Amino acid sequence: MQTKHSLAALRSRAEDLVHDQADADPTRLQDLSHEAMRQMLHELQVHQIELEMQNEELRQTQLELDAARARYFDLYDLAPVGYCTVSEPGLVLEANFTAALMLDLVRSDLVNKPISRLIARSDQDAYYRCRKALLETGAPQECELQMLKRSGDMFWVHMRVTAVQDSAGKPVQRMVLCDISERKQWDDALRAKNQELEVARQVADQASHAKTDFLSNMTHELRSPLNAILGFAQMMEMTQPAPSPAQTTHIKQILRAGWYLLDLIGEILDLSSIESGQLKLALEPVPLAEALEHSHTGMAETAHKKGIGLQFGQVNAALQVYADRTRLQQVMSHLLSNAIKYNRTGGAVDVICSVEPQQRLRICVRDTGYGLSDDKIAHLFQPFNRLGRETNAEEGTGVGLALSKRLVELMGGSIGAHSTVGVGSEFWIELKLSHDSQKGGL
């Protein structure tokens, strides 16, 4: 903004110029007519008004520039990051308020001080590597290093450096400093937590291996005496003279319990083998119609005894799924057994197949049982979880579905279930169609 002193000096210079022009041509004004003098006066008045308007515009522009400059310095000084201008030899030429606050210094203590003195000794090499790359490439560089406060305490910053020229054309460096001490603390805490988790994982793996070894050894040890029990029970059943009706009932109970325990031991052994990665599958194209026919034959008598209608939909004889033949039968046996076991008297079980997108085949087992609530569906495939049916008259361990899930996943498939309380349930597995049958339909 122009001061009174500068305006007075400007007026004095203008009067001197007018006086000099009048001295150079003393007869000029005297030769003018009255009308010409009037016209000149008018033009001078107009010109004066124009100058006053221009002066007002300049004054407003100056005010706006001053305000913009004040805003710029406010933004520069109060920015959430530190700004420093460093000379080519490495001296601090300028710093904003935030940079000084980071270092717990006043700006006057920063000016003309080597920036390297503010960097921790352990990170001096990181700074010089960053500076060297900047000078060699001219491209902005970034690094993370520790700087020193006035007290000597260290804190972490992310430094971004760019090469520019000042108003005089001299090369300088612009530095942007971000305090990342809190992030580094979180990184250290996360690293420590990851180490703890890794130790916990190793302990859990060791416990899992120990459990697997125990189950494997236990099941092998149990099979021998159990086979002996079953063998003697079968011999008692066939002795002559024939056992009495009461003895026959007891022998059948022994056989039923023995076969149940033998199946349970086999399932636990399979489950432990899967968890230890020792179970090997023989994946091959399996004719779907053949697999379903085998499942129908195996479960038809059980369904008949329970009074359950068992229906299998027709499928194209050319369809083949990529699976382990034996394990596919095992999974189907579990699904059909559950659908029959937990069905209503006189209920029905339907097996329906459909070709899904991405060359997948879905096999659905639908029943008309009592159904399951959503919270029970969420725990459906957990080992040894019978979903509150522990007191049910039907035998079961909760191992079958968990084992089925793992077997299906090992065959590259997926398994799931939908259920409506009071209506029934639908269990499904999806397997990949083999290349030989991908063009076929149901």
C-alpha positions in Angstrom: 0.0 0.0 0.0 1.3 3.5 -0.9 2.1 5.8 2.1 1.6 9.6 2.3 5.3 10.1 2.0 5.6 8.1 -1.3 2.5 10.0 -2.7 4.1 13.4 -1.8 7.3 12.4 -3.4 5.5 11.3 -6.6 3.6 14.7 -6.7 6.9 16.6 -6.3 8.4 14.7 -9.2 5.4 15.4 -11.4 5.5 19.2 -10.5 9.2 19.3 -11.4 8.4 17.6 -14.8 5.7 20.2 -15.5 7.9 23.1 -14.5 10.7 21.8 -16.8 8.3 21.5 -19.7 7.0 25.0 -19.1 10.6 26.4 -19.0 11.3 24.6 -22.3 8.4 26.2 -24.1 7.4 29.5 -22.2 5.2 30.8 -25.0 3.1 27.7 -25.4 0.4 28.5 -22.9 0.3 32.1 -23.9 -0.5 31.2 -27.5 -3.5 29.1 -26.6 -6.9 30.5 -27.2 -9.5 30.6 -24.5 -11.4 27.7 -26.1 -8.2 25.7 -26.3 -7.4 26.3 -22.7 -10.8 25.2 -21.7 -10.5 22.0 -23.8 -7.1 21.3 -22.3 -8.5 21.8 -18.8 -11.3 19.4 -19.5 -8.9 16.8 -20.8 -6.7 17.3 -17.7 -9.7 16.8 -15.4 -10.7 13.6 -17.3 -7.2 12.3 -17.2 -7.0 13.1 -13.5 -10.2 11.1 -12.8 -8.8 8.2 -14.9 -5.6 8.2 -12.9 -7.6 8.3 -9.6 -9.7 5.3 -10.7 -6.6 3.4 -11.8 -4.9 4.3 -8.5 -8.0 2.9 -6.7 -7.9 -0.3 -8.7 -4.2 -0.6 -8.0 -4.8 0.0 -4.3 -7.5 -2.8 -4.3 -5.2 -5.1 -6.1 -2.5 -4.4 -3.6 -4.8 -5.1 -0.8 -5.9 -8.4 -2.4 -2.2 -9.3 -3.0 -1.4 -8.6 0.7 -4.4 -10.7 1.8 -3.3 -13.6 -0.5 0.2 -13.3 0.7 -1.0 -13.4 4.3 -3.1 -16.5 3.6 -0.1 -18.1 1.8 2.1 -17.6 4.8 -0.6 -18.8 7.2 -0.9 -22.0 5.1 2.8 -22.3 4.8 3.5 -21.8 8.5 0.5 -23.7 9.9 0.6 -26.6 7.5 0.4 -30.0 9.2 3.8 -30.9 7.7 7.2 -29.3 8.0 8.6 -27.3 5.1 12.3 -26.5 4.8 14.4 -24.9 2.0 18.0 -26.1 2.0 20.9 -24.7 0.0 23.1 -26.8 -2.2 25.8 -27.0 0.6 23.1 -28.3 2.9 22.3 -25.2 5.0 18.7 -24.5 6.1 17.6 -21.3 4.4 14.0 -21.2 5.5 11.6 -23.3 7.6 8.0 -23.1 8.5 6.5 -23.0 12.0 5.6 -26.7 11.9 9.1 -27.8 11.1 10.5 -25.7 14.0 7.8 -27.2 16.3 8.7 -30.7 15.3 12.3 -30.1 16.2 11.4 -28.1 19.3 13.3 -25.0 18.0 12.6 -21.5 16.9 13.1 -20.7 13.3 16.0 -18.4 13.9 17.9 -21.4 15.4 17.3 -23.3 12.2 18.5 -20.8 9.6 22.0 -21.3 8.3 22.4 -24.5 10.3 23.4 -27.7 8.5 20.4 -30.0 8.0 22.6 -33.0 8.7 23.0 -31.9 12.3 19.3 -32.4 12.8 19.4 -36.0 11.6 20.2 -38.9 13.9 23.7 -40.3 13.4 22.3 -43.8 12.6 20.3 -42.4 9.7 22.9 -40.1 8.2 23.7 -42.6 5.4 20.0 -42.8 4.5 19.8 -39.0 4.1 23.0 -38.8 2.0 21.8 -41.7 -0.3 18.5 -39.8 -0.8 20.3 -36.6 -1.5 22.7 -38.3 -3.9 19.9 -39.8 -5.9 18.2 -36.4 -6.1 21.3 -34.8 -7.5 21.9 -37.6 -10.0 18.4 -38.0 -11.3 16.7 -34.7 -10.5 13.6 -36.7 -9.6 11.9 -36.3 -6.2 13.2 -38.7 -3.6 11.7 -40.1 -0.4 13.1 -41.7 2.7 12.3 -42.5 6.3 14.8 -41.5 9.0 15.1 -40.3 12.6 15.6 -36.6 13.4 16.7 -35.0 16.7 14.8 -32.6 18.9 16.5 -29.9 20.9 16.5 -32.2 23.9 18.3 -34.9 21.9 15.2 -37.1 21.7 14.7 -38.9 18.3 11.5 -39.1 16.3 10.7 -40.6 12.9 9.9 -38.5 9.9 9.0 -39.3 6.3 11.2 -36.9 4.2 10.3 -36.0 0.6 13.0 -33.9 -1.2 12.7 -32.1 -4.6 15.3 -30.0 -6.5 14.3 -26.5 -7.6 15.8 -23.0 -8.2 15.3 -20.0 -6.0 14.4 -16.5 -7.3 18.1 -15.8 -8.1 18.4 -19.1 -10.1 20.5 -20.9 -7.5 19.7 -24.6 -7.0 18.0 -25.4 -3.7 16.2 -28.3 -2.1 12.6 -28.3 -0.9 11.9 -30.7 2.0 8.6 -31.9 3.2 8.7 -33.5 6.7 5.9 -35.7 8.1 6.1 -37.0 11.6 5.5 -40.7 11.5 6.5 -41.7 15.0 3.0 -42.9 15.9 2.9 -45.1 12.8 6.3 -46.5 13.6 5.1 -47.4 17.1 2.1 -49.2 15.6 4.4 -51.0 13.1 6.6 -52.1 16.0 3.6 -53.2 18.0 2.2 -55.1 15.0 5.5 -56.7 14.3 5.7 -57.9 17.9 2.1 -59.1 17.8 2.9 -61.0 14.6 5.8 -62.6 16.3 3.6 -63.6 19.2 1.0 -65.0 16.7 3.7 -67.0 14.9 4.9 -68.5 18.2 1.3 -69.3 19.0 0.8 -70.8 15.6 3.8 -73.0 16.0 2.5 -74.2 19.4 -0.9 -74.8 17.9 0.7 -76.8 15.0 2.6 -78.9 17.5 -0.5 -79.5 19.5 -2.4 -80.4 16.3 0.3 -82.9 15.3 0.3 -84.4 18.8 -3.5 -84.7 18.6 -3.4 -86.2 15.2 -0.7 -88.7 16.2 -2.8 -89.6 19.3 -6.0 -90.1 17.3 -4.2 -92.2 14.7 -2.5 -94.4 17.3 -5.7 -94.7 19.4 -7.9 -95.7 16.4 -5.4 -98.4 15.3 -5.2 -99.7 18.9 -9.0 -99.8 19.2 -9.6 -101.7 16.0 -8.0 -104.9 17.1 -10.0 -105.5 20.3 -13.2 -104.2 18.5 -12.8 -106.6 15.7 -12.4 -109.4 18.2 -15.6 -108.4 19.9 -17.5 -108.3 16.6 -16.0 -111.7 15.6 -17.1 -113.4 18.9 -20.5 -111.7 18.7 -21.0 -113.1 15.2 -19.9 -116.6 16.3 -22.3 -116.4 19.2 -25.1 -115.5 16.8 -24.4 -118.6 14.6 -23.8 -121.2 17.4 -25.9 -124.3 17.8 -28.2 -124.6 19.5 -29.4 -121.2 18.5 -29.3 -118.5 21.2 -32.5 -117.7 23.1 -34.6 -114.7 22.0 -33.1 -112.6 24.9 -29.6 -113.7 24.0 -30.2 -112.8 20.3 -31.4 -109.3 21.3 -28.3 -108.8 23.4 -26.0 -110.1 20.6 -27.6 -107.7 18.1 -27.1 -104.8 20.4 -23.4 -105.8 20.7 -23.1 -106.0 16.9 -24.9 -102.7 16.3 -22.7 -100.9 18.9 -19.6 -102.6 17.6 -20.2 -101.7 13.9 -21.1 -98.1 15.0 -17.8 -97.8 16.9 -15.9 -99.3 14.0 -17.4 -96.7 11.6 -16.6 -94.0 14.1 -13.0 -95.1 14.4 -12.7 -95.0 10.6 -14.2 -91.5 10.3 -11.9 -90.2 13.1 -8.9 -91.7 11.4 -9.9 -90.2 8.1 -10.4 -86.8 9.7 -7.0 -86.9 11.5 -5.4 -88.0 8.2 -6.8 -85.0 6.4 -5.7 -82.6 9.1 -2.2 -84.0 9.0 -2.1 -83.9 5.2 -1.6 -87.6 4.9 -4.8 -88.6 3.2 -4.2 -89.3 -0.5 -7.0 -89.1 -3.1 -7.2 -90.8 -6.5 -9.0 -88.1 -8.5 -10.4 -89.3 -11.8 -13.5 -88.9 -14.1 -16.3 -90.8 -12.3 -19.6 -91.5 -14.2 -22.3 -89.7 -12.3 -25.1 -92.2 -13.1 -22.9 -95.0 -11.8 -22.1 -93.2 -8.6 -25.8 -92.3 -7.9 -26.9 -95.9 -8.7 -24.4 -97.2 -6.2 -25.6 -94.7 -3.5 -29.3 -95.7 -4.2 -28.5 -99.4 -3.9 -26.6 -98.8 -0.6 -29.3 -96.7 1.1 -32.5 -98.2 -0.3 -32.9 -100.8 2.4 -32.2 -98.3 5.2 -34.8 -95.9 3.7 -37.4 -98.7 3.4 -36.9 -99.8 7.0 -37.6 -96.2 8.1 -40.5 -95.8 5.9 -38.8 -93.0 3.9 -39.4 -92.6 0.1 -36.0 -92.4 -1.7 -36.1 -90.8 -5.2 -33.1 -90.2 -7.6 -33.6 -88.0 -10.6 -32.6 -89.1 -14.1 -29.1 -88.0 -15.3 -27.3 -88.2 -18.6 -25.2 -91.4 -18.7 -22.3 -89.4 -20.3 -21.9 -87.0 -17.4 -18.7 -87.5 -15.4 -17.4 -85.6 -12.3 -13.8 -85.2 -11.3 -13.6 -87.0 -8.0 -12.2 -89.8 -5.9 -14.7 -92.7 -6.5 -14.6 -94.1 -3.0 -14.6 -90.8 -1.2 -17.6 -89.5 -3.3 -19.5 -92.6 -2.2 -18.6 -91.9 1.4 -19.8 -88.3 1.2 -23.1 -89.4 -0.5 -23.6 -92.0 2.1 -23.2 -89.4 4.9 -25.7 -87.0 3.3 -28.3 -89.7 2.5 -27.9 -91.3 5.9 -28.6 -88.0 7.7 -31.5 -87.2 5.4 -33.1 -90.5 6.2 -32.1 -90.6 9.9 -33.5 -87.2 10.8 -36.6 -87.3 8.6 -40.3 -87.6 9.5 -42.0 -91.0 9.5 -43.3 -91.4 6.0 -41.2 -88.6 4.7 -39.2 -88.4 1.5 -35.7 -87.9 0.3 -35.0 -86.6 -3.3 -31.6 -86.5 -5.0 -31.5 -83.9 -7.8 -28.6 -83.0 -10.1 -28.0 -79.8 -12.0 -25.3 -78.3 -14.2 -24.1 -75.0 -12.8 -22.0 -72.1 -14.3 -18.2 -72.6 -14.7 -18.7 -76.3 -15.6 -19.7 -77.4 -12.1 -22.2 -80.1 -11.3 -24.4 -79.8 -8.2 -25.9 -82.8 -6.4 -28.7 -81.9 -4.0 -30.1 -84.1 -1.3 -33.5 -82.8 -0.1 -35.5 -84.1 2.8 -38.8 -83.4 4.5 -37.4 -83.5 8.0 -37.9 -81.0 10.8 -35.3 -78.5 9.5 -32.6 -76.5 11.1 -32.5 -72.9 12.4 -29.9 -70.4 11.0 -27.8 -70.5 14.2 -27.5 -74.3 13.8 -26.7 -74.1 10.1 -23.8 -71.8 11.1 -22.3 -74.7 13.2 -23.3 -77.5 10.8 -19.9 -78.7 9.7 -18.0 -78.5 13.0 -16.6 -81.8 14.2 -18.4 -83.6 17.1 -21.2 -81.0 17.1 -24.6 -82.7 16.9 -26.5 -79.4 17.1 -28.4 -80.3 20.2 -29.3 -83.8 19.2 -27.1 -85.5 21.8 -30.2 -86.8 23.6 -31.9 -87.9 20.4 -32.7 -91.5 19.9 -30.8 -91.5 16.6 -27.2 -92.5 16.9 -24.6 -90.0 15.6 -21.3 -88.4 16.4 -21.2 -85.1 14.4 -18.1 -86.3 12.5 -19.8 -87.3 9.2 -20.6 -83.8 7.9 -17.2 -82.4 9.0 -15.4 -85.2 7.3 -17.6 -84.8 4.2 -16.8 -81.1 4.0 -13.1 -81.8 4.0 -13.3 -84.6 1.5 -15.3 -82.5 -0.9 -12.9 -79.6 -0.6 -9.9 -82.0 -1.2 -11.7 -83.0 -4.4 -11.8 -79.4 -5.5 -15.5 -79.0 -4.7 -17.7 -77.2 -2.2 -20.5 -78.2 0.1 -23.4 -76.3 1.7 -26.9 -76.5 3.1 -30.2 -74.6 3.2 -32.9 -75.4 5.7 -36.4 -74.2 6.8 -37.6 -75.1 10.3 -40.7 -77.4 10.0 -40.3 -77.9 6.2 -37.0 -79.7 5.6 -33.3 -79.3 4.6 -31.3 -79.4 1.4 -27.6 -80.4 1.4 -25.6 -80.0 -1.7 -22.2 -80.6 -3.1 -20.6 -79.1 -6.2 -17.9 -80.9 -8.1 -16.1 -80.1 -11.4 -17.3 -81.8 -14.5 -14.7 -83.8 -16.3 -13.5 -82.6 -19.8 -15.2 -85.6 -21.4 -18.7 -84.5 -20.3 -18.6 -80.7 -20.3 -20.7 -80.5 -23.4 -23.3 -82.9 -22.1 -26.5 -81.9 -20.2 -28.7 -83.6 -17.7 
